[in-house]
């Protein structure tokens, strides 16, 4: 185990929901090595399940890192392996689109890194302030960034759920990263769009403030 500067309390929850007959989300929590992952599969039944499952299975073999750079190198190697496995699955399905969004929180010593691809998100509650750390890789977000549409238009944009990045879809994994120092009391929330499509930011923050991590996760699933 890592001799960590901080100890972590973790909660985790997922649910199929009321619309689909299967759950394409997968999650992984390994606080003993400083890794937390949420992956949301795309490509329909079996394909989406496979993609998100491949990410979680690959990352679970990461082992114990000896430094922050080692942790990141190990993690990105596992994402590449998962990416390649997803592409092989796509080939077996005659080139069908198979992929998964990814958000991951990596922690070593007194620092963290958020790595993501797609529209799953990481939020940080620090000192009473709740903010989204990641930036959605979506068509609608690109339009917002360039000023082509307004925030009000984005709410009802017909292609607002079209993502521009996912693990397994492009030739190589395309991820972004943000990093920084950890502060005592930091609370991170990793989630798929199954939560953010239905629950407002202030509702997430209220749950994180009011409850311990597992109770907060259960409450947010119930709220959704």
Buried (B, 14 or more C-beta within 10 A) or exposed (E): EBEBEBEBEEBBBBBEBEEEEEBBBBBBBBBEBBBBBBBBBBBBEBBBBBBBBBBBBBBBEBEEBEEBEEBBEBBBBBBBBBBBBBBEBBEEBEEEBBBBBBBBBBBBBEBBBBBBBBBBBBBBBBEEEBEBBBEBBBBBBBBBEEEEBEEEEBEEBEEBEEBBBBBBBBEEBBBEEBEEEBEEEBBBBBBBBBBBEEBEBEBBBBBBEEBEBEEBBBBBBEBB
